[in-house]
Structure formats: structure tokens, C-alpha cells
Amino acid sequence: MNKVAVIGLGYWGPNLVRNFHQVAGPRLAVICDRDPRRLEAIGRLYPWLERVQNPQEVFQRRDIQAVVLATPVSTHFPLAKAALEHGKCVLVEKPLTASLEQAEHLVDLAQRQGLVLMVDHVYVFHPAVEKIRQLVQGGQLGQVRFIDSVRINLGLVQSDVNVLWDLAPHDLSIVDYVLGRFPISVAAYGKAHVLPEVEDVAYLTLDYGQGLVANFHLNWLSPVKIRYTIFGGTQQSIVYNDLDPVEKVKVYSRGLSVHAQDVEGRRRLLVDYRTGDVWAPHLDKVEPLRRVVEHFLHCIDHQEVPLTDGMAALRVVKILQAAQESLKQDGQRIFLEPVQARCEQLRSPLARKEPVCPNDPKSLSAFRG
Ligand SMILES: NC(=O)c1ccc[n+]([C@@H]2O[C@H](COP(=O)([O-])OP(=O)(O)OC[C@H]3O[C@@H](n4cnc5c(N)ncnc54)[C@H](O)[C@@H]3O)[C@@H](O)[C@H]2O)c1
């Protein structure tokens, strides 16, 4: 009755299978992939799990309470919709869907049914991102002026989504969580080199108003892998290097401020450079995907709204869709309406807790259930 099935056993699905096995033990009962070779390969590692090729078989089973979707983006909507219609809670890989309309439909459906719908915005559960959020929300950066991010490597070129829809959900979910703000406009510029119409290099710019601008470089063709995000503030700045094994987050008391114009009022400015300390906060060593899995199960068992719920997923999809529109118009700036989905007016029977801090030891019990 409370069993879990993982659908999609390609590149990412096996990581979910491993974590569900570690966290939930026998509650993980079924693995599913339409490709019998993937079923065989992963089934050999977990011989006690049932193997199913057709997701409909999973949806129809009464002992399955929750399904996890790690299939290509274009399949997220039909599979998640079918799962929710059959009364299953759903954890979907990022991005939730390939369009805003689809995302709204799923959020509505989950809320009407009182079912948990969560998206795997895995970085929201990363100790580094949680620390950055604490610093930003605690005002330690002063006013955030810019965010500059580089997420590039030789990527797995996909045929159903471009590099924006593949990589930007990571950055957009991080920024959504850290800032707790929605941008007022978006512009994106990119080019397709490998597959026609599938951009593999893209530059995305978000304007949050009040002087805060964010820029993201996304690239599947880079010979080197870089995962770098800078949060620049008026008092301090953060450099987050996800590939640094020891000091992923560094806080710099370094910057400049203009204190006066010269006496003749010419354009020459008198600038102060601050070169203060650099420090690296302690971060817990924990696999973020394990926390995703723990949180999903906790929300099902306690009837709670997840931290990365349908609305968080919808905010990301809304920006992606506008970015796609901009991409097709050679970087035209697109203004965004604030997110007010119809579903916000619906009353979900699930309890909404204050966002618990996934990496705070005090709230770990909430995650473990
Ligand atoms: N959170 C992360 O860091 C992260 C990392 C990589 C990928 N992803 C996401 O995971 C999802 C899958 O990506 P991937 O790289 O593993 O793709 P993949 O192509 O390697 O694997 C997808 C698998 O799904 C199976 N499949 C496709 N349609 C199916 C269907 N209708 N029924 C059953 N099985 C079906 C395929 O046979 C394949 O084995 C995507 O949404 C992607 O964005 C997330």
C-alpha cells in the first residue's frame, strides 16, 4: 500500500533507485523502463525489485503509493498526469514539464487530489546552497547586486530539450530558493550547433528590479567542466564553486564603493577598494539526493507540502518558457507577470509548513519523519 516505483533507469534514474533503496529499504518495490536492457542492467544490482516495462502497469497497482519519474522531459507531463489521476504521489525530475500550461495542469491536479507533487530541484537540498541562503537572507552580503553563474561542460546533448531547459533549472531553482524573489524580466540568447533548433550554448539574464541582475552561462560544448556562481553584495560576496571538494563556498569581504566625485564635478570618481578577509563556512557532507528522497517520503507520510513543490517547479518553468520565447526572438527582453497560478486559490488538504531548512541539524528530524 505504501510502496514506491522508480520509472526511467537511464543516466539519472539509477541514482534515485540507489537512494530510495538506502533510505526506504523494502518500500522501494518496482523499477520500470521501457528499454529492457536498462531494466536488466539495474535489475541485476537489485534482484529483489520487480521489473516492469510499461508505466501503466505501475499506475494501476494498488500497492504503489508513489512514483518517481526520471524519464526524458517530454514524457514528464503525460506520465505525471496519469500517475496523479491514479491517486499516486509523484516525484518528478527537473524541469517539471516542457511548458507552463502543463505545469499548471499538474499543480491543479495534485492540489485537487490532495497528493504530494514534488520536483527534484536537487540543489535546493545541497548544504552549500542552504548556507548561501542563510547568509543572503541573514543580510550578511548587504544588498545583493548581481549573480553571475557558469554551468558548462561537455554535456549529454538531448533531443527533446535544449541546454536552457536541461541546465538552467539548477540555477533557477537555486536563485529562487536563495533570494525568495521572482524576476521581472528575462532575456536569453543562444545558438544550436549539433542538432538543428536545439540550442547547445545559451546566455540567460534575469532582471529582479532594485538593481539586482543575474546572468547564467549554459553550455554543452565546453571542453572543461565549470560550476561557478558568484553572489555579489554591497557588504560581502559569495563564490560558490561546486567542483571544489573542500571549500565549495567562500565569503569575500572585498568590494568597492564610490565615496565622492572630484571637486570639479568631472566624471572621475573617488573609489574605495575593500580587501578584507576570506572565509569558508563548514558544510555538512551529505548527498543532496538522499535529502530529496527523505523529504519526499516525509511529506507523503505527514501529508505536507514539499519545499520544492509544484509551485516552486512552476516558477522555474515559467522563467524557462519566457526564456525560450526570448531565445527565438534573438534575446528580446520578455516581461514576466508575477506567478499567480489558478491553483493558488485552491485549498490543498496538505499542510504547508514554514520552509524547513533541509540542512539544519535541528530540522533533520522533520526530514527523517
Ligand atoms: N537532478 C539532476 O541533477 C539530473 C541530472 C540528470 C538528469 N536529470 C533529469 O532526469 C531525467 C532523465 O534524464 P536522463 O539523463 O537520465 O535521461 P536518459 O535518456 O538517460 O534516461 C531516460 C530513461 O527513461 C526511459 N524511458 C523513456 N520514456 C519512457 C517511458 N514512457 N516509460 C518508461 N521508461 C521510459 C528510457 O528508456 C531511458 O532509460 C530528465 O528529466 C533530466 O532532466 C536530472
The ligand as an ORCA input file, in Angstrom:
! r2SCAN-3c Opt
* xyz 0 1
  N      18.626     16.295    -10.908
  C      19.701     16.166    -11.672
  O      20.817     16.569    -11.322
  C      19.556     15.490    -13.004
  C      20.676     15.029    -13.699
  C      20.485     14.413    -14.925
  C      19.213     14.266    -15.452
  N      18.146     14.743    -14.754
  C      16.779     14.614    -15.284
  O      16.422     13.231    -15.262
  C      15.538     12.950    -16.349
  C      16.117     11.818    -17.166
  O      17.352     12.217    -17.690
  P      18.440     11.129    -18.114
  O      19.650     11.906    -18.494
  O      18.545     10.076    -17.067
  O      17.764     10.531    -19.436
  P      18.083      9.145    -20.142
  O      17.639      9.300    -21.553
  O      19.489      8.729    -19.877
  O      17.137      8.093    -19.406
  C      15.742      8.102    -19.547
  C      15.237      6.672    -19.384
  O      13.814      6.706    -19.411
  C      13.333      5.619    -20.212
  N      12.023      5.984    -20.734
  C      11.729      6.943    -21.644
  N      10.408      7.039    -21.835
  C       9.847      6.112    -21.034
  C       8.509      5.723    -20.797
  N       7.478      6.320    -21.415
  N       8.277      4.718    -19.918
  C       9.308      4.111    -19.283
  N      10.604      4.435    -19.472
  C      10.859      5.427    -20.333
  C      14.383      5.442    -21.285
  O      14.351      4.122    -21.817
  C      15.680      5.732    -20.517
  O      16.250      4.562    -19.950
  C      15.389     14.271    -17.132
  O      14.246     14.929    -16.696
  C      16.612     15.071    -16.714
  O      16.399     16.474    -16.779
  C      18.291     15.318    -13.544
*
